[in-house]
């Protein structure tokens, strides 16, 4: 496994554990545990996951440009049932 994948997975597990502990344990700082878990997911896990999955791919392939729209229309004509 790649290092970034391992770091992302461990951070996800830590964030989910923090959220669960915040809900289940009767502590003075349980709301902070929930907050840190949510921040960890949205500001650390999601960007790392996005970077890992999109690395090496061209964004131009996923944008709706005139060329891509023409390709989609041509494929619809070929694949009509």
C-alpha positions as CSV (number, residue, x, y, z in Angstrom):
1,X,0.0,0.0,0.0
2,X,1.1,3.5,-0.7
3,X,2.1,5.8,2.2
4,X,-0.6,8.4,1.4
5,X,-3.3,5.7,1.4
6,X,-2.2,4.4,4.8
7,X,-2.1,7.9,6.3
8,X,-5.6,8.6,4.9
9,X,-7.0,5.4,6.3
10,X,-5.4,5.9,9.7
11,X,-6.7,9.5,9.9
12,X,-10.2,8.3,8.9
13,X,-10.1,5.7,11.7
14,X,-8.9,8.3,14.2
15,X,-11.6,10.8,13.2
16,X,-14.4,8.3,13.4
17,X,-13.1,7.0,16.7
18,X,-13.0,10.5,18.0
19,X,-16.6,11.1,16.9
20,X,-17.8,7.9,18.5
21,X,-16.0,8.5,21.7
22,X,-17.5,12.0,21.9
23,X,-21.0,10.6,21.6
24,X,-20.6,7.6,24.0
25,X,-18.4,9.0,26.7
26,X,-19.7,11.4,29.4
27,X,-16.7,13.8,29.4
28,X,-16.4,17.5,29.8
29,X,-14.7,17.8,26.4
30,X,-16.9,15.3,24.5
31,X,-18.2,18.1,22.1
32,X,-14.5,18.9,21.3
33,X,-13.9,15.3,20.4
34,X,-16.8,15.3,18.0
35,X,-15.6,18.6,16.5
36,X,-12.0,17.4,16.1
37,X,-13.3,14.3,14.4
38,X,-15.5,16.2,11.9
39,X,-12.6,18.7,11.2
40,X,-10.3,15.7,10.7
41,X,-12.6,14.2,8.1
42,X,-13.3,17.3,6.2
43,X,-9.9,19.1,6.3
44,X,-7.5,16.1,6.3
45,X,-9.1,12.9,5.1
46,X,-11.2,14.3,2.2
47,X,-8.4,16.3,0.6
48,X,-5.9,13.5,1.0
49,X,-8.4,11.0,-0.5
50,X,-9.1,13.4,-3.4
51,X,-5.5,13.9,-4.1
52,X,-4.7,10.2,-4.0
53,X,-7.6,9.3,-6.4
54,X,-7.2,12.2,-8.9
55,X,-3.4,12.1,-9.1
56,X,-2.3,11.6,-12.7
57,X,-5.7,12.2,-14.2
58,X,-6.6,15.0,-16.6
59,X,-9.4,17.3,-15.5
60,X,-10.0,18.1,-19.2
61,X,-11.5,14.6,-19.6
62,X,-14.2,15.4,-17.0
63,X,-15.2,18.9,-18.1
64,X,-18.1,19.6,-20.4
65,X,-16.3,21.1,-23.3
66,X,-17.6,21.3,-26.9
67,X,-15.5,18.3,-27.9
68,X,-16.7,16.2,-25.0
69,X,-20.3,17.1,-25.7
70,X,-19.9,16.1,-29.4
71,X,-18.4,12.7,-28.3
72,X,-21.3,12.1,-25.9
73,X,-23.8,12.9,-28.7
74,X,-22.0,10.6,-31.1
75,X,-22.0,7.8,-28.5
76,X,-25.7,8.2,-27.9
77,X,-26.4,7.8,-31.6
78,X,-24.2,4.7,-31.8
79,X,-25.6,3.1,-28.6
80,X,-29.3,3.8,-29.3
81,X,-31.5,0.9,-28.7
